Amino acid sequence: MEQIYTVDDLFAGKDAVVKEIYSQLLHELQEFGPVEEQPKKGSIHLAHGTGFAGVHPRKSYINLNIRSDQEIDSPRITKTEQVSRNRWHLNVKLESVSDIDPELLAWLKSAYELSTN
């Protein structure tokens, strides 16, 4: 039988700030439109049509993976992976709610719009 995971399962044993970051992130993303949370074993896929971001909770921070149609050069991007000709996965480390700023939301808005195409 397949294991069913919940969003809360992924925050068990993590610092309280990790859930706070996620809650604020989800609140901001819902300004774009509907967001579907898809909890997996070690992450939460965020989708609108298709996935546009992945949330990987860690003990005291979140690794946020964002889909993009272009490479973004920023010191905030901790890892960039080109997965196809016009697709990149960008990793951003979120250590506090203040990391959810206009720059990050612009990247996520772009990813959200890509997922509806």
C-alpha positions in Angstrom: 0.0 0.0 0.0 1.3 3.4 -0.9 2.2 5.7 2.0 0.1 8.9 2.1 2.0 12.0 3.3 0.4 15.2 4.7 1.9 18.7 4.7 2.0 18.5 8.5 4.1 15.3 8.3 6.8 17.2 6.5 7.1 19.8 9.3 7.3 17.3 12.2 10.6 17.8 14.1 11.5 21.0 12.3 12.0 24.4 13.9 8.8 26.5 14.1 10.2 29.1 11.7 10.2 26.5 8.9 6.3 26.1 9.1 6.0 30.0 9.4 8.0 30.4 6.2 5.9 27.9 4.4 2.6 29.4 5.6 3.6 32.8 4.5 4.9 31.5 1.1 1.6 29.7 0.5 -0.4 32.9 1.5 1.6 35.0 -1.0 1.3 32.4 -3.8 -2.4 32.3 -3.4 -2.5 35.9 -4.5 -1.6 34.6 -8.0 -4.5 32.2 -8.1 -5.2 28.6 -7.0 -2.3 26.6 -5.7 -2.5 22.8 -5.2 -0.3 21.4 -2.4 1.0 17.9 -3.3 2.8 16.4 -0.3 5.5 13.8 -1.1 7.9 11.8 1.0 10.4 14.6 1.5 8.8 17.6 -0.2 5.7 19.5 -1.2 5.1 20.1 -4.8 3.2 23.3 -5.6 1.1 23.1 -8.7 -1.2 25.1 -10.9 -1.9 22.8 -13.8 1.6 21.4 -13.5 4.2 21.9 -10.8 5.9 25.2 -10.6 7.8 24.9 -7.3 9.0 22.4 -4.8 9.3 23.0 -1.0 11.9 20.9 0.7 11.7 21.5 4.5 14.9 21.1 6.5 15.5 21.4 10.2 15.8 25.2 10.3 15.1 26.4 6.7 13.4 25.6 3.4 15.1 24.7 0.1 12.7 26.1 -2.5 13.0 24.8 -6.0 11.5 27.0 -8.7 10.9 26.2 -12.3 12.0 28.8 -14.8 12.2 29.2 -18.6 15.5 31.1 -18.2 18.7 31.0 -16.1 18.6 33.6 -13.3 21.9 35.0 -12.2 21.5 36.0 -8.5 23.6 35.3 -5.4 20.3 34.0 -3.8 20.3 31.1 -6.2 22.2 28.3 -4.4 21.9 25.8 -7.3 20.9 26.0 -11.0 20.1 23.0 -13.1 19.2 23.1 -16.8 16.8 20.2 -17.3 15.9 20.9 -20.9 16.5 23.5 -23.6 14.1 26.0 -22.1 13.7 24.8 -18.5 15.8 25.4 -15.4 15.3 24.4 -11.8 16.6 27.1 -9.4 17.2 26.5 -5.8 16.7 29.2 -3.2 17.4 28.8 0.6 14.6 30.4 2.7 15.8 31.0 6.3 13.2 33.5 7.5 9.8 35.0 6.4 11.7 38.1 5.3 13.3 36.0 2.5 9.8 36.1 0.8 10.4 39.4 -0.9 9.3 41.0 -4.2 12.3 39.5 -6.1 11.4 35.9 -5.0 7.7 36.5 -5.6 8.5 37.7 -9.2 10.4 34.5 -9.9 7.5 32.5 -8.4 4.9 34.4 -10.4 6.9 33.6 -13.6 7.0 29.9 -12.6 3.3 30.0 -11.8 2.4 31.4 -15.2 4.6 28.8 -16.9 2.7 26.0 -15.2 -0.6 27.1 -16.8 0.8 26.9 -20.3 
